[in-house]
Every structure is written in C-alpha cells, then in structure tokens.
C-alpha cells in the first residue's frame, strides 16, 4: 500500500480478502471499512460496471446483513445484480449467488 497507493488493484484485492477474513471471524466493524476501500478503489480503477465492483457490492451487502445493518443491503445487492446482468447477460453463475443473497435478505 505504501509503495503503490490505496487505489492499486492489488491493494483492493488484499483489502477485500482481509475484510472477508474479518467477516468470517465476526469482526464486522473491522471488515466494513476494508470492503468500502476495496469498492471505491475498484470503482476508480474499472468504473461501476465491472466484476470486481459487483463482487465488492455483494460482499459489503452480505457484511451489512450479517451485522444487522439492513438499510443499504437491498440497494447494494440490486446494484451488484444489475452490473452482472449488464456485463454478462442473464446466464452468468454469479447471478445465482446474488439472487440467493437477495432472497435471503427478503
């Protein structure tokens, strides 16, 4: 991070992966800013409609749902779902995961 900056692709990947680890450990407060950092970096690098952005949106939504912060979950999952549909149409395997996450939310 010190060498390449906050918005380097590898920093975004590491932020997302560390957030995932924290989420699995139940450290939701530690995970949230890392997911947000990864999301913002990927948006800057790739734009809003990219698989990395869609994955970050899904991951952040799942974290918020797990931590009981429901206000943004649906919006994030819908944004992720829209990105995947725009990128790959209606038959990408990631859509099944997102639809499952959205169903679990409802």
Backbone as XML, in Angstrom:
<?xml version="1.0"?>
<chain id="A" units="angstrom">
  <residue number="1" name="UNK">
    <atom name="N" x="0.831" y="-1.192" z="0.000"/>
    <atom name="CA" x="0.000" y="0.000" z="0.000"/>
    <atom name="C" x="0.873" y="1.253" z="0.000"/>
  </residue>
  <residue number="2" name="UNK">
    <atom name="N" x="1.913" y="1.246" z="0.823"/>
    <atom name="CA" x="2.793" y="2.408" z="0.879"/>
    <atom name="C" x="3.528" y="2.604" z="-0.439"/>
  </residue>
  <residue number="3" name="UNK">
    <atom name="N" x="3.801" y="1.537" z="-1.133"/>
    <atom name="CA" x="4.564" y="1.613" z="-2.376"/>
    <atom name="C" x="3.698" y="1.971" z="-3.588"/>
  </residue>
  <residue number="4" name="UNK">
    <atom name="N" x="2.484" y="1.411" z="-3.654"/>
    <atom name="CA" x="1.668" y="1.593" z="-4.857"/>
    <atom name="C" x="0.428" y="2.454" z="-4.641"/>
  </residue>
  <residue number="5" name="UNK">
    <atom name="N" x="0.068" y="2.743" z="-3.405"/>
    <atom name="CA" x="-1.083" y="3.596" z="-3.118"/>
    <atom name="C" x="-2.354" y="2.816" z="-2.842"/>
  </residue>
  <residue number="6" name="UNK">
    <atom name="N" x="-3.347" y="3.532" z="-2.330"/>
    <atom name="CA" x="-4.611" y="2.928" z="-1.920"/>
    <atom name="C" x="-5.442" y="2.390" z="-3.076"/>
  </residue>
  <residue number="7" name="UNK">
    <atom name="N" x="-5.264" y="2.939" z="-4.272"/>
    <atom name="CA" x="-6.132" y="2.570" z="-5.382"/>
    <atom name="C" x="-5.507" y="1.561" z="-6.336"/>
  </residue>
  <residue number="8" name="UNK">
    <atom name="N" x="-4.412" y="0.957" z="-5.962"/>
    <atom name="CA" x="-3.825" y="-0.088" z="-6.803"/>
    <atom name="C" x="-4.696" y="-1.340" z="-6.740"/>
  </residue>
  <residue number="9" name="UNK">
    <atom name="N" x="-4.778" y="-2.034" z="-7.855"/>
    <atom name="CA" x="-5.630" y="-3.218" z="-7.937"/>
    <atom name="C" x="-5.290" y="-4.262" z="-6.872"/>
  </residue>
  <residue number="10" name="UNK">
    <atom name="N" x="-4.023" y="-4.498" z="-6.637"/>
    <atom name="CA" x="-3.627" y="-5.498" z="-5.638"/>
    <atom name="C" x="-3.995" y="-5.069" z="-4.217"/>
  </residue>
  <residue number="11" name="UNK">
    <atom name="N" x="-3.951" y="-3.788" z="-3.945"/>
    <atom name="CA" x="-4.373" y="-3.285" z="-2.633"/>
    <atom name="C" x="-5.871" y="-3.510" z="-2.463"/>
  </residue>
  <residue number="12" name="UNK">
    <atom name="N" x="-6.631" y="-3.286" z="-3.525"/>
    <atom name="CA" x="-8.072" y="-3.530" z="-3.466"/>
    <atom name="C" x="-8.370" y="-5.006" z="-3.210"/>
  </residue>
  <residue number="13" name="UNK">
    <atom name="N" x="-7.645" y="-5.890" z="-3.873"/>
    <atom name="CA" x="-7.834" y="-7.326" z="-3.663"/>
    <atom name="C" x="-7.499" y="-7.703" z="-2.224"/>
  </residue>
  <residue number="14" name="UNK">
    <atom name="N" x="-6.386" y="-7.216" z="-1.735"/>
    <atom name="CA" x="-5.987" y="-7.531" z="-0.363"/>
    <atom name="C" x="-6.972" y="-6.961" z="0.649"/>
  </residue>
  <residue number="15" name="UNK">
    <atom name="N" x="-7.473" y="-5.762" z="0.407"/>
    <atom name="CA" x="-8.469" y="-5.161" z="1.304"/>
    <atom name="C" x="-9.726" y="-6.011" z="1.341"/>
  </residue>
  <residue number="16" name="UNK">
    <atom name="N" x="-10.179" y="-6.448" z="0.166"/>
    <atom name="CA" x="-11.368" y="-7.284" z="0.093"/>
    <atom name="C" x="-11.142" y="-8.617" z="0.813"/>
  </residue>
  <residue number="17" name="UNK">
    <atom name="N" x="-9.999" y="-9.239" z="0.591"/>
    <atom name="CA" x="-9.722" y="-10.537" z="1.207"/>
    <atom name="C" x="-9.576" y="-10.442" z="2.724"/>
  </residue>
  <residue number="18" name="UNK">
    <atom name="N" x="-8.932" y="-9.389" z="3.188"/>
    <atom name="CA" x="-8.800" y="-9.196" z="4.630"/>
    <atom name="C" x="-10.172" y="-8.920" z="5.255"/>
  </residue>
  <residue number="19" name="UNK">
    <atom name="N" x="-10.999" y="-8.150" z="4.556"/>
    <atom name="CA" x="-12.353" y="-7.897" z="5.040"/>
    <atom name="C" x="-13.144" y="-9.200" z="5.139"/>
  </residue>
  <residue number="20" name="UNK">
    <atom name="N" x="-12.970" y="-10.059" z="4.152"/>
    <atom name="CA" x="-13.659" y="-11.350" z="4.175"/>
    <atom name="C" x="-13.222" y="-12.182" z="5.381"/>
  </residue>
  <residue number="21" name="UNK">
    <atom name="N" x="-11.937" y="-12.170" z="5.662"/>
    <atom name="CA" x="-11.431" y="-12.880" z="6.840"/>
    <atom name="C" x="-12.035" y="-12.313" z="8.117"/>
  </residue>
  <residue number="22" name="UNK">
    <atom name="N" x="-12.028" y="-10.985" z="8.238"/>
    <atom name="CA" x="-12.617" y="-10.347" z="9.420"/>
    <atom name="C" x="-14.105" y="-10.680" z="9.536"/>
  </residue>
  <residue number="23" name="UNK">
    <atom name="N" x="-14.793" y="-10.703" z="8.415"/>
    <atom name="CA" x="-16.216" y="-11.037" z="8.439"/>
    <atom name="C" x="-16.415" y="-12.458" z="8.959"/>
  </residue>
  <residue number="24" name="UNK">
    <atom name="N" x="-15.628" y="-13.403" z="8.481"/>
    <atom name="CA" x="-15.743" y="-14.789" z="8.944"/>
    <atom name="C" x="-15.436" y="-14.907" z="10.438"/>
  </residue>
  <residue number="25" name="UNK">
    <atom name="N" x="-14.586" y="-14.026" z="10.938"/>
    <atom name="CA" x="-14.234" y="-14.032" z="12.355"/>
    <atom name="C" x="-15.244" y="-13.260" z="13.203"/>
  </residue>
  <residue number="26" name="UNK">
    <atom name="N" x="-16.225" y="-12.652" z="12.556"/>
    <atom name="CA" x="-17.220" y="-11.871" z="13.285"/>
    <atom name="C" x="-16.753" y="-10.470" z="13.632"/>
  </residue>
  <residue number="27" name="UNK">
    <atom name="N" x="-15.659" y="-10.018" z="13.056"/>
    <atom name="CA" x="-15.123" y="-8.674" z="13.305"/>
    <atom name="C" x="-15.696" y="-7.701" z="12.266"/>
  </residue>
  <residue number="28" name="UNK">
    <atom name="N" x="-17.006" y="-7.490" z="12.349"/>
    <atom name="CA" x="-17.705" y="-6.712" z="11.339"/>
    <atom name="C" x="-17.233" y="-5.266" z="11.261"/>
  </residue>
  <residue number="29" name="UNK">
    <atom name="N" x="-16.958" y="-4.662" z="12.392"/>
    <atom name="CA" x="-16.511" y="-3.264" z="12.405"/>
    <atom name="C" x="-15.153" y="-3.110" z="11.725"/>
  </residue>
  <residue number="30" name="UNK">
    <atom name="N" x="-14.322" y="-4.133" z="11.790"/>
    <atom name="CA" x="-13.026" y="-4.089" z="11.111"/>
    <atom name="C" x="-13.174" y="-4.365" z="9.617"/>
  </residue>
  <residue number="31" name="UNK">
    <atom name="N" x="-14.152" y="-5.179" z="9.258"/>
    <atom name="CA" x="-14.337" y="-5.567" z="7.860"/>
    <atom name="C" x="-14.938" y="-4.449" z="7.013"/>
  </residue>
  <residue number="32" name="UNK">
    <atom name="N" x="-15.882" y="-3.713" z="7.562"/>
    <atom name="CA" x="-16.622" y="-2.721" z="6.772"/>
    <atom name="C" x="-15.736" y="-1.703" z="6.067"/>
  </residue>
  <residue number="33" name="UNK">
    <atom name="N" x="-14.807" y="-1.030" z="6.755"/>
    <atom name="CA" x="-14.001" y="-0.035" z="6.040"/>
    <atom name="C" x="-13.101" y="-0.657" z="4.969"/>
  </residue>
  <residue number="34" name="UNK">
    <atom name="N" x="-12.708" y="-1.906" z="5.158"/>
    <atom name="CA" x="-11.886" y="-2.571" z="4.145"/>
    <atom name="C" x="-12.699" y="-2.885" z="2.895"/>
  </residue>
  <residue number="35" name="UNK">
    <atom name="N" x="-13.925" y="-3.357" z="3.080"/>
    <atom name="CA" x="-14.807" y="-3.573" z="1.926"/>
    <atom name="C" x="-15.075" y="-2.260" z="1.204"/>
  </residue>
  <residue number="36" name="UNK">
    <atom name="N" x="-15.324" y="-1.205" z="1.973"/>
    <atom name="CA" x="-15.596" y="0.100" z="1.365"/>
    <atom name="C" x="-14.382" y="0.614" z="0.600"/>
  </residue>
  <residue number="37" name="UNK">
    <atom name="N" x="-13.193" y="0.421" z="1.160"/>
    <atom name="CA" x="-11.962" y="0.830" z="0.481"/>
    <atom name="C" x="-11.787" y="0.055" z="-0.818"/>
  </residue>
  <residue number="38" name="UNK">
    <atom name="N" x="-12.012" y="-1.243" z="-0.770"/>
    <atom name="CA" x="-11.893" y="-2.075" z="-1.976"/>
    <atom name="C" x="-12.910" y="-1.643" z="-3.030"/>
  </residue>
  <residue number="39" name="UNK">
    <atom name="N" x="-14.129" y="-1.371" z="-2.599"/>
    <atom name="CA" x="-15.176" y="-0.940" z="-3.530"/>
    <atom name="C" x="-14.798" y="0.369" z="-4.209"/>
  </residue>
  <residue number="40" name="UNK">
    <atom name="N" x="-14.392" y="1.353" z="-3.432"/>
    <atom name="CA" x="-14.026" y="2.651" z="-4.010"/>
    <atom name="C" x="-12.824" y="2.549" z="-4.939"/>
  </residue>
  <residue number="41" name="UNK">
    <atom name="N" x="-11.820" y="1.773" z="-4.559"/>
    <atom name="CA" x="-10.641" y="1.593" z="-5.410"/>
    <atom name="C" x="-11.025" y="0.935" z="-6.724"/>
  </residue>
  <residue number="42" name="UNK">
    <atom name="N" x="-11.854" y="-0.091" z="-6.664"/>
    <atom name="CA" x="-12.266" y="-0.780" z="-7.888"/>
    <atom name="C" x="-13.127" y="0.106" z="-8.775"/>
  </residue>
  <residue number="43" name="UNK">
    <atom name="N" x="-13.975" y="0.937" z="-8.187"/>
    <atom name="CA" x="-14.758" y="1.879" z="-8.985"/>
    <atom name="C" x="-13.846" y="2.861" z="-9.718"/>
  </residue>
  <residue number="44" name="UNK">
    <atom name="N" x="-12.833" y="3.364" z="-9.012"/>
    <atom name="CA" x="-11.894" y="4.290" z="-9.645"/>
    <atom name="C" x="-11.102" y="3.613" z="-10.757"/>
  </residue>
  <residue number="45" name="UNK">
    <atom name="N" x="-10.699" y="2.378" z="-10.515"/>
    <atom name="CA" x="-9.885" y="1.658" z="-11.494"/>
    <atom name="C" x="-10.669" y="1.175" z="-12.701"/>
  </residue>
  <residue number="46" name="UNK">
    <atom name="N" x="-11.889" y="0.689" z="-12.473"/>
    <atom name="CA" x="-12.595" y="-0.033" z="-13.524"/>
    <atom name="C" x="-13.952" y="0.550" z="-13.915"/>
  </residue>
  <residue number="47" name="UNK">
    <atom name="N" x="-14.460" y="1.523" z="-13.169"/>
    <atom name="CA" x="-15.813" y="2.026" z="-13.417"/>
    <atom name="C" x="-16.833" y="1.210" z="-12.643"/>
  </residue>
  <residue number="48" name="UNK">
    <atom name="N" x="-18.082" y="1.605" z="-12.747"/>
    <atom name="CA" x="-19.131" y="0.987" z="-11.934"/>
    <atom name="C" x="-19.546" y="-0.406" z="-12.403"/>
  </residue>
  <residue number="49" name="UNK">
    <atom name="N" x="-19.400" y="-0.695" z="-13.673"/>
    <atom name="CA" x="-19.862" y="-1.966" z="-14.214"/>
    <atom name="C" x="-18.679" y="-2.864" z="-14.531"/>
  </residue>
  <residue number="50" name="UNK">
    <atom name="N" x="-18.160" y="-3.474" z="-13.493"/>
    <atom name="CA" x="-17.010" y="-4.379" z="-13.613"/>
    <atom name="C" x="-17.208" y="-5.501" z="-12.599"/>
  </residue>
  <residue number="51" name="UNK">
    <atom name="N" x="-16.748" y="-6.709" z="-12.907"/>
    <atom name="CA" x="-16.923" y="-7.821" z="-11.967"/>
    <atom name="C" x="-16.345" y="-7.565" z="-10.577"/>
  </residue>
  <residue number="52" name="UNK">
    <atom name="N" x="-15.209" y="-6.881" z="-10.494"/>
    <atom name="CA" x="-14.629" y="-6.594" z="-9.173"/>
    <atom name="C" x="-15.537" y="-5.672" z="-8.363"/>
  </residue>
  <residue number="53" name="UNK">
    <atom name="N" x="-16.129" y="-4.698" z="-9.032"/>
    <atom name="CA" x="-17.050" y="-3.779" z="-8.351"/>
    <atom name="C" x="-18.300" y="-4.536" z="-7.905"/>
  </residue>
  <residue number="54" name="UNK">
    <atom name="N" x="-18.844" y="-5.355" z="-8.802"/>
    <atom name="CA" x="-20.043" y="-6.125" z="-8.471"/>
    <atom name="C" x="-19.787" y="-7.065" z="-7.292"/>
  </residue>
  <residue number="55" name="UNK">
    <atom name="N" x="-18.619" y="-7.674" z="-7.261"/>
    <atom name="CA" x="-18.264" y="-8.566" z="-6.154"/>
    <atom name="C" x="-18.149" y="-7.791" z="-4.852"/>
  </residue>
  <residue number="56" name="UNK">
    <atom name="N" x="-17.526" y="-6.621" z="-4.894"/>
    <atom name="CA" x="-17.397" y="-5.801" z="-3.684"/>
    <atom name="C" x="-18.760" y="-5.358" z="-3.164"/>
  </residue>
  <residue number="57" name="UNK">
    <atom name="N" x="-19.663" y="-4.995" z="-4.074"/>
    <atom name="CA" x="-21.015" y="-4.610" z="-3.660"/>
    <atom name="C" x="-21.707" y="-5.765" z="-2.952"/>
  </residue>
  <residue number="58" name="UNK">
    <atom name="N" x="-21.593" y="-6.962" z="-3.517"/>
    <atom name="CA" x="-22.186" y="-8.140" z="-2.905"/>
    <atom name="C" x="-21.575" y="-8.408" z="-1.531"/>
  </residue>
  <residue number="59" name="UNK">
    <atom name="N" x="-20.251" y="-8.364" z="-1.452"/>
    <atom name="CA" x="-19.580" y="-8.650" z="-0.184"/>
    <atom name="C" x="-19.976" y="-7.662" z="0.906"/>
  </residue>
  <residue number="60" name="UNK">
    <atom name="N" x="-20.027" y="-6.385" z="0.551"/>
    <atom name="CA" x="-20.417" y="-5.367" z="1.523"/>
    <atom name="C" x="-21.868" y="-5.575" z="1.955"/>
  </residue>
  <residue number="61" name="UNK">
    <atom name="N" x="-22.738" y="-5.908" z="1.017"/>
    <atom name="CA" x="-24.138" y="-6.164" z="1.366"/>
    <atom name="C" x="-24.258" y="-7.338" z="2.331"/>
  </residue>
  <residue number="62" name="UNK">
    <atom name="N" x="-23.518" y="-8.401" z="2.072"/>
    <atom name="CA" x="-23.568" y="-9.573" z="2.958"/>
    <atom name="C" x="-23.049" y="-9.230" z="4.350"/>
  </residue>
  <residue number="63" name="UNK">
    <atom name="N" x="-22.012" y="-8.415" z="4.411"/>
    <atom name="CA" x="-21.497" y="-7.986" z="5.711"/>
    <atom name="C" x="-22.539" y="-7.174" z="6.470"/>
  </residue>
  <residue number="64" name="UNK">
    <atom name="N" x="-23.152" y="-6.225" z="5.787"/>
    <atom name="CA" x="-24.157" y="-5.388" z="6.444"/>
    <atom name="C" x="-25.327" y="-6.229" z="6.930"/>
  </residue>
  <residue number="65" name="UNK">
    <atom name="N" x="-25.729" y="-7.195" z="6.126"/>
    <atom name="CA" x="-26.821" y="-8.066" z="6.544"/>
    <atom name="C" x="-26.417" y="-8.885" z="7.769"/>
  </residue>
  <residue number="66" name="UNK">
    <atom name="N" x="-25.207" y="-9.437" z="7.747"/>
    <atom name="CA" x="-24.734" y="-10.252" z="8.871"/>
    <atom name="C" x="-24.633" y="-9.427" z="10.158"/>
  </residue>
  <residue number="67" name="UNK">
    <atom name="N" x="-24.331" y="-8.144" z="10.017"/>
    <atom name="CA" x="-24.176" y="-7.301" z="11.194"/>
    <atom name="C" x="-25.472" y="-6.603" z="11.601"/>
  </residue>
  <residue number="68" name="UNK">
    <atom name="N" x="-26.575" y="-6.915" z="10.889"/>
    <atom name="CA" x="-27.874" y="-6.358" z="11.255"/>
    <atom name="C" x="-28.109" y="-4.941" z="10.788"/>
  </residue>
  <residue number="69" name="UNK">
    <atom name="N" x="-27.310" y="-4.455" z="9.864"/>
    <atom name="CA" x="-27.467" y="-3.100" z="9.322"/>
    <atom name="C" x="-28.120" y="-3.210" z="7.948"/>
  </residue>
  <residue number="70" name="UNK">
    <atom name="N" x="-29.434" y="-3.276" z="7.931"/>
    <atom name="CA" x="-30.185" y="-3.646" z="6.738"/>
    <atom name="C" x="-30.488" y="-2.506" z="5.775"/>
  </residue>
  <residue number="71" name="UNK">
    <atom name="N" x="-30.250" y="-1.270" z="6.149"/>
    <atom name="CA" x="-30.727" y="-0.140" z="5.354"/>
    <atom name="C" x="-30.178" y="-0.105" z="3.933"/>
  </residue>
  <residue number="72" name="UNK">
    <atom name="N" x="-28.957" y="-0.549" z="3.704"/>
    <atom name="CA" x="-28.362" y="-0.473" z="2.368"/>
    <atom name="C" x="-28.220" y="-1.823" z="1.677"/>
  </residue>
  <residue number="73" name="UNK">
    <atom name="N" x="-28.630" y="-2.889" z="2.319"/>
    <atom name="CA" x="-28.398" y="-4.230" z="1.779"/>
    <atom name="C" x="-29.077" y="-4.411" z="0.428"/>
  </residue>
  <residue number="74" name="UNK">
    <atom name="N" x="-30.351" y="-4.099" z="0.351"/>
    <atom name="CA" x="-31.083" y="-4.310" z="-0.903"/>
    <atom name="C" x="-30.488" y="-3.481" z="-2.040"/>
  </residue>
  <residue number="75" name="UNK">
    <atom name="N" x="-30.183" y="-2.222" z="-1.781"/>
    <atom name="CA" x="-29.617" y="-1.345" z="-2.815"/>
    <atom name="C" x="-28.287" y="-1.901" z="-3.330"/>
  </residue>
  <residue number="76" name="UNK">
    <atom name="N" x="-27.432" y="-2.357" z="-2.416"/>
    <atom name="CA" x="-26.136" y="-2.892" z="-2.826"/>
    <atom name="C" x="-26.279" y="-4.178" z="-3.633"/>
  </residue>
  <residue number="77" name="UNK">
    <atom name="N" x="-27.159" y="-5.070" z="-3.190"/>
    <atom name="CA" x="-27.374" y="-6.315" z="-3.931"/>
    <atom name="C" x="-27.982" y="-6.049" z="-5.299"/>
  </residue>
  <residue number="78" name="UNK">
    <atom name="N" x="-28.931" y="-5.131" z="-5.371"/>
    <atom name="CA" x="-29.542" y="-4.783" z="-6.664"/>
    <atom name="C" x="-28.508" y="-4.160" z="-7.605"/>
  </residue>
  <residue number="79" name="UNK">
    <atom name="N" x="-27.615" y="-3.326" z="-7.073"/>
    <atom name="CA" x="-26.560" y="-2.728" z="-7.898"/>
    <atom name="C" x="-25.603" y="-3.793" z="-8.417"/>
  </residue>
  <residue number="80" name="UNK">
    <atom name="N" x="-25.265" y="-4.733" z="-7.558"/>
    <atom name="CA" x="-24.395" y="-5.831" z="-7.972"/>
    <atom name="C" x="-25.068" y="-6.680" z="-9.041"/>
  </residue>
  <residue number="81" name="UNK">
    <atom name="N" x="-26.325" y="-6.996" z="-8.837"/>
    <atom name="CA" x="-27.085" y="-7.796" z="-9.786"/>
    <atom name="C" x="-27.165" y="-7.103" z="-11.145"/>
  </residue>
  <residue number="82" name="UNK">
    <atom name="N" x="-27.432" y="-5.816" z="-11.146"/>
    <atom name="CA" x="-27.508" y="-5.047" z="-12.388"/>
    <atom name="C" x="-26.169" y="-5.060" z="-13.114"/>
  </residue>
  <residue number="83" name="UNK">
    <atom name="N" x="-25.083" y="-4.883" z="-12.386"/>
    <atom name="CA" x="-23.757" y="-4.892" z="-13.014"/>
    <atom name="C" x="-23.482" y="-6.232" z="-13.683"/>
  </residue>
  <residue number="84" name="UNK">
    <atom name="N" x="-23.763" y="-7.335" z="-12.992"/>
    <atom name="CA" x="-23.538" y="-8.658" z="-13.584"/>
    <atom name="C" x="-24.395" y="-8.857" z="-14.826"/>
  </residue>
  <residue number="85" name="UNK">
    <atom name="N" x="-25.658" y="-8.419" z="-14.774"/>
    <atom name="CA" x="-26.542" y="-8.567" z="-15.938"/>
    <atom name="C" x="-26.046" y="-7.751" z="-17.123"/>
  </residue>
  <residue number="86" name="UNK">
    <atom name="N" x="-25.590" y="-6.528" z="-16.851"/>
    <atom name="CA" x="-25.070" y="-5.690" z="-17.929"/>
    <atom name="C" x="-23.802" y="-6.285" z="-18.539"/>
  </residue>
  <residue number="87" name="UNK">
    <atom name="N" x="-22.987" y="-6.874" z="-17.704"/>
    <atom name="CA" x="-21.724" y="-7.422" z="-18.175"/>
    <atom name="C" x="-21.883" y="-8.746" z="-18.910"/>
  </residue>
  <residue number="88" name="UNK">
    <atom name="N" x="-22.728" y="-9.624" z="-18.397"/>
    <atom name="CA" x="-22.742" y="-10.997" z="-18.894"/>
    <atom name="C" x="-24.116" y="-11.515" z="-19.298"/>
  </residue>
  <residue number="89" name="UNK">
    <atom name="N" x="-25.122" y="-10.681" z="-19.253"/>
    <atom name="CA" x="-26.456" y="-11.167" z="-19.570"/>
    <atom name="C" x="-27.067" y="-11.903" z="-18.388"/>
  </residue>
  <residue number="90" name="UNK">
    <atom name="N" x="-28.074" y="-12.705" z="-18.667"/>
    <atom name="CA" x="-28.809" y="-13.342" z="-17.597"/>
    <atom name="C" x="-28.374" y="-14.739" z="-17.236"/>
  </residue>
  <residue number="91" name="UNK">
    <atom name="N" x="-27.220" y="-15.195" z="-17.741"/>
    <atom name="CA" x="-26.875" y="-16.596" z="-17.503"/>
    <atom name="C" x="-25.537" y="-16.807" z="-16.791"/>
  </residue>
  <residue number="92" name="UNK">
    <atom name="N" x="-24.959" y="-15.777" z="-16.235"/>
    <atom name="CA" x="-23.684" y="-15.950" z="-15.532"/>
    <atom name="C" x="-23.922" y="-16.619" z="-14.177"/>
  </residue>
  <residue number="93" name="UNK">
    <atom name="N" x="-23.038" y="-17.546" z="-13.766"/>
    <atom name="CA" x="-23.219" y="-18.235" z="-12.478"/>
    <atom name="C" x="-23.280" y="-17.300" z="-11.271"/>
  </residue>
  <residue number="94" name="UNK">
    <atom name="N" x="-22.631" y="-16.149" z="-11.348"/>
    <atom name="CA" x="-22.671" y="-15.204" z="-10.232"/>
    <atom name="C" x="-24.085" y="-14.706" z="-9.967"/>
  </residue>
  <residue number="95" name="UNK">
    <atom name="N" x="-24.923" y="-14.710" z="-10.988"/>
    <atom name="CA" x="-26.302" y="-14.261" z="-10.797"/>
    <atom name="C" x="-27.047" y="-15.166" z="-9.821"/>
  </residue>
  <residue number="96" name="UNK">
    <atom name="N" x="-26.773" y="-16.451" z="-9.855"/>
    <atom name="CA" x="-27.437" y="-17.372" z="-8.926"/>
    <atom name="C" x="-27.073" y="-17.027" z="-7.486"/>
  </residue>
  <residue number="97" name="UNK">
    <atom name="N" x="-25.802" y="-16.728" z="-7.253"/>
    <atom name="CA" x="-25.359" y="-16.343" z="-5.910"/>
    <atom name="C" x="-26.045" y="-15.059" z="-5.467"/>
  </residue>
  <residue number="98" name="UNK">
    <atom name="N" x="-26.089" y="-14.090" z="-6.349"/>
    <atom name="CA" x="-26.719" y="-12.813" z="-5.999"/>
    <atom name="C" x="-28.214" y="-12.966" z="-5.748"/>
  </residue>
  <residue number="99" name="UNK">
    <atom name="N" x="-28.868" y="-13.729" z="-6.586"/>
    <atom name="CA" x="-30.298" y="-13.955" z="-6.378"/>
    <atom name="C" x="-30.552" y="-14.683" z="-5.062"/>
  </residue>
  <residue number="100" name="UNK">
    <atom name="N" x="-29.685" y="-15.608" z="-4.737"/>
    <atom name="CA" x="-29.780" y="-16.296" z="-3.447"/>
    <atom name="C" x="-29.591" y="-15.321" z="-2.281"/>
  </residue>
  <residue number="101" name="UNK">
    <atom name="N" x="-28.588" y="-14.458" z="-2.395"/>
    <atom name="CA" x="-28.357" y="-13.456" z="-1.350"/>
    <atom name="C" x="-29.524" y="-12.494" z="-1.212"/>
  </residue>
  <residue number="102" name="UNK">
    <atom name="N" x="-30.090" y="-12.117" z="-2.352"/>
    <atom name="CA" x="-31.239" y="-11.217" z="-2.329"/>
    <atom name="C" x="-32.457" y="-11.918" z="-1.707"/>
  </residue>
  <residue number="103" name="UNK">
    <atom name="N" x="-32.663" y="-13.188" z="-2.048"/>
    <atom name="CA" x="-33.762" y="-13.955" z="-1.456"/>
    <atom name="C" x="-33.574" y="-14.114" z="0.048"/>
  </residue>
  <residue number="104" name="UNK">
    <atom name="N" x="-32.357" y="-14.346" z="0.477"/>
    <atom name="CA" x="-32.075" y="-14.474" z="1.912"/>
    <atom name="C" x="-32.352" y="-13.159" z="2.631"/>
  </residue>
  <residue number="105" name="UNK">
    <atom name="N" x="-32.094" y="-12.060" z="1.964"/>
    <atom name="CA" x="-32.373" y="-10.757" z="2.556"/>
    <atom name="C" x="-33.873" y="-10.565" z="2.768"/>
  </residue>
  <residue number="106" name="UNK">
    <atom name="N" x="-34.665" y="-10.929" z="1.739"/>
    <atom name="CA" x="-36.128" y="-10.760" z="1.840"/>
    <atom name="C" x="-36.694" y="-11.714" z="2.863"/>
  </residue>
</chain>
